[in-house]
Amino acid sequence: MLDTAAPLPHAQPQTPLLDVRGLSKRYPNRTLALDDVSWSARAGEVTVVLGPNGSGKSTLVRCMIGLTEVSAGAILVAGDDIAQLSGARLRNARRRMGIVFQNASLVPRRSALANVASGCLGRNNSFLTACGMLPKVEMERAVPYLQRVGMLPLYAQRVDTLSGGQAQRVAVARALFQDPVILIADEPVASLDPDAANEIMSLLAGLARNDGLAVVVVLHQLDLARRYADRIIGLRLGKIVLDAPASEVDMTHLASLYQSEGA
């Protein structure tokens, strides 16, 4: 099982693994979803992004992983601006980011181990893998990743029989199997009960502090943000209105993000 009880001390300030600079996104209907957004995420830290519906969180994630074209600004991933990349160079840059979504997005009838091994597709894209036939070496290589998230005893179980929390652990293992330097989790605990949500957040925090990943988590749960974040970014109407160490943020600051304009 993952040991997150004794986090490693943080290193001295370093170059961010993810550096968002002056990011703006305006859709064809003229809606300005992101307005001059700048922030960064460093190795060994959990950065939590908060904000109400319509604040720009989903657009931010899609821009960061290269699924939505930016209107202005830069998104530096380990020094490369993915906003300026395309084709093979963009695919290579994306492999530095592991992605975990609210829906675990696993292949239901496949085992936990096969789902983790499917994380090799970004670097092992062949006719056989396209047909769902994963190389034996990749299956063997996936075993320690399942162990890392505490799911090795269920390696052969079909993922459509797993609980929501167990499925998300498999999704995290699959993301880690890509050997990323950044792990982005988009509302990974939104559909989980409180105990499972805490387990997933503890897992993600351990991966930051013990494995040196830059972990970015989009959340709605304010209590989880305060408990597990090192830094909190608050979005409102496409702008950053909060960017501070979690230790300096109280519930009043967080609650203000969700107040209506007329409140």
C-alpha positions in Angstrom: 0.0 0.0 0.0 1.0 3.6 -0.6 2.7 5.2 2.4 1.8 8.9 2.6 2.2 9.2 6.4 5.6 10.8 6.3 5.9 13.3 3.4 9.4 14.2 2.3 10.5 17.8 3.0 10.1 20.1 0.1 13.1 21.1 -2.0 14.1 24.7 -2.4 12.2 26.7 -5.1 12.9 25.4 -8.5 11.9 25.9 -12.2 8.2 25.0 -12.5 7.4 21.8 -14.4 4.2 23.5 -15.6 4.3 27.2 -16.2 1.1 28.9 -17.6 1.9 32.4 -18.8 -0.7 35.0 -19.9 -3.1 32.3 -21.1 -6.3 33.5 -22.8 -9.0 31.6 -24.6 -11.8 33.3 -26.6 -14.3 31.0 -28.3 -15.8 31.8 -31.7 -19.0 33.1 -30.1 -16.7 35.8 -28.4 -17.0 34.2 -25.0 -13.8 34.9 -23.1 -13.3 31.7 -21.1 -9.8 32.5 -19.8 -8.4 36.0 -19.4 -4.6 36.5 -19.0 -4.2 33.5 -16.6 -0.7 32.9 -15.2 0.4 30.4 -12.6 2.8 27.5 -12.1 3.2 24.0 -10.6 6.4 22.7 -9.2 7.8 19.2 -8.5 6.8 17.7 -5.2 3.8 20.0 -4.7 0.0 19.6 -5.0 -1.7 22.6 -6.7 -5.4 22.6 -6.4 -7.5 24.7 -8.8 -10.9 25.8 -7.5 -13.7 27.8 -8.9 -17.5 27.7 -9.6 -19.1 26.3 -12.7 -18.3 28.6 -15.6 -15.1 29.9 -14.0 -12.9 28.4 -16.8 -11.5 25.3 -15.0 -12.5 22.9 -17.8 -11.1 25.2 -20.5 -7.9 25.5 -18.5 -7.5 21.7 -18.4 -8.2 21.3 -22.1 -5.7 24.0 -23.0 -3.1 22.4 -20.7 -3.3 19.0 -22.3 -3.4 20.4 -25.8 -7.1 19.6 -26.6 -8.1 23.2 -27.0 -6.2 25.8 -29.0 -5.2 28.8 -27.0 -6.0 32.4 -28.1 -2.9 33.9 -26.4 -0.2 33.0 -24.0 2.1 30.1 -23.3 1.9 26.7 -21.5 5.4 25.5 -20.7 5.6 21.8 -19.9 9.2 21.0 -18.7 10.3 24.0 -20.7 8.4 23.2 -24.0 5.5 25.5 -25.0 2.8 23.0 -26.0 0.6 25.9 -27.2 3.1 26.2 -30.1 3.5 22.5 -30.8 1.6 20.2 -33.2 1.8 16.7 -34.6 4.5 14.4 -33.2 6.0 17.1 -31.1 2.7 17.8 -29.3 2.2 14.1 -28.8 5.6 13.8 -27.2 5.0 16.7 -24.9 1.6 15.3 -23.9 3.3 12.1 -22.7 5.0 14.2 -20.0 1.5 14.7 -18.5 -0.5 11.9 -16.9 -4.3 12.7 -17.0 -7.0 11.4 -14.6 -10.6 12.4 -15.3 -13.7 12.4 -13.1 -14.8 9.3 -15.0 -12.0 6.8 -14.7 -12.4 6.1 -18.5 -11.3 2.5 -18.2 -12.1 -0.3 -20.6 -14.9 -2.0 -18.7 -14.3 -5.7 -19.7 -10.6 -5.6 -19.3 -8.6 -6.4 -16.1 -7.1 -3.8 -13.9 -3.6 -4.8 -15.1 -4.6 -4.6 -18.8 -6.0 -1.1 -18.2 -2.8 0.1 -16.6 -0.7 -1.4 -19.4 -2.8 0.5 -22.0 -1.0 3.5 -20.8 1.8 2.4 -23.1 -0.2 3.3 -26.2 1.4 6.7 -26.4 4.9 5.3 -26.8 4.0 1.9 -28.3 1.5 2.6 -31.1 1.4 -0.3 -33.5 -1.2 -2.4 -35.4 -1.3 -4.9 -32.5 -1.8 -2.3 -29.8 -4.4 -0.6 -31.9 -6.3 -3.9 -31.9 -6.1 -4.2 -28.2 -3.2 -6.7 -28.0 -0.7 -5.4 -25.5 2.9 -6.6 -25.5 3.8 -9.0 -22.7 6.7 -6.8 -21.6 4.3 -3.9 -21.1 1.9 -6.1 -19.1 4.8 -7.2 -16.8 6.0 -3.6 -16.6 2.5 -2.5 -15.4 2.6 -4.7 -12.3 4.6 -2.3 -10.0 2.3 0.6 -10.9 -0.7 -1.3 -9.7 1.2 -2.1 -6.5 2.1 1.6 -6.2 -1.6 2.5 -5.8 -2.5 -0.5 -3.6 -4.4 -2.4 -6.3 -2.1 -5.4 -7.0 -4.4 -8.0 -5.2 -7.1 -7.1 -7.8 -4.8 -7.1 -10.8 -6.9 -9.8 -12.7 -10.3 -8.3 -11.8 -12.5 -6.7 -14.5 -12.6 -3.0 -13.8 -16.4 -2.9 -14.3 -16.6 -4.8 -11.0 -14.5 -2.4 -9.0 -15.8 0.3 -6.7 -15.5 3.9 -7.8 -12.4 4.5 -5.6 -10.7 1.3 -6.8 -11.4 2.3 -10.5 -9.8 5.7 -9.9 -6.7 4.1 -8.4 -6.4 2.0 -11.6 -6.8 5.2 -13.6 -4.0 6.9 -11.5 -1.8 3.8 -12.1 -2.4 4.0 -15.9 -1.5 7.7 -15.9 1.8 6.9 -14.0 2.6 4.2 -16.5 3.3 6.9 -19.0 6.2 8.1 -16.8 4.9 11.6 -16.6 6.5 14.5 -14.7 3.1 16.2 -14.3 -0.1 14.6 -13.1 -3.3 16.4 -13.9 -6.5 15.2 -12.2 -9.7 16.8 -13.3 -12.3 16.5 -10.5 -11.1 12.9 -9.7 -13.2 12.6 -6.6 -16.4 14.2 -7.7 -18.4 11.0 -7.8 -16.8 9.3 -4.8 -17.9 9.0 -1.2 -15.9 10.9 1.4 -13.7 8.0 2.5 -12.8 7.1 -1.1 -12.2 10.8 -1.9 -9.8 11.1 1.0 -8.0 8.0 -0.1 -7.5 9.3 -3.7 -6.4 12.7 -2.5 -3.9 11.1 -0.1 -2.6 9.0 -3.0 -2.1 12.0 -5.2 -0.4 13.9 -2.4 1.9 11.0 -1.8 2.9 10.9 -5.5 3.8 14.6 -5.4 5.8 14.4 -2.2 7.4 11.0 -2.4 7.8 10.7 -6.2 8.5 14.3 -7.1 5.6 14.8 -9.5 4.0 18.2 -10.0 0.3 17.3 -9.2 -2.5 19.6 -10.4 -6.0 18.7 -9.1 -9.2 20.5 -10.1 -11.7 20.3 -7.2 -15.0 21.6 -5.9 -14.5 20.2 -2.3 -13.1 23.1 -0.3 -12.2 20.9 2.7 -10.1 18.6 0.6 -8.3 21.5 -1.0 -7.3 22.9 2.4 -6.3 19.4 3.6 -4.1 18.2 0.7 -3.0 21.3 -1.3 0.4 23.0 -1.1 -0.9 25.8 -3.3 -4.4 26.9 -4.2 -5.4 28.6 -7.4 -8.9 30.2 -7.5 -10.6 31.0 -10.8 -13.6 33.2 -11.2 -15.0 34.3 -14.6 -11.9 33.2 -16.4 -9.5 35.2 -14.1 -7.2 34.1 -11.3 -8.5 35.8 -8.1 -6.6 33.6 -5.7 -3.0 32.3 -5.8 -1.5 31.5 -2.5 0.1 28.8 -0.3 -2.7 26.6 1.2 -1.4 27.5 4.7 -2.4 31.1 4.0 -5.9 30.4 2.8 -8.9 30.1 5.1 -12.5 29.0 4.4 -13.6 32.6 4.0 -11.2 33.1 1.1 -12.4 29.8 -0.5 -16.1 30.5 0.0 -15.8 33.9 -1.6 -15.0 32.1 -4.9 -18.5 30.7 -5.0 -20.5 33.8 -4.0 -22.8 35.3 -6.7 -21.8 38.6 -8.2 -24.7 40.3 -6.3 -23.9 38.7 -2.9 
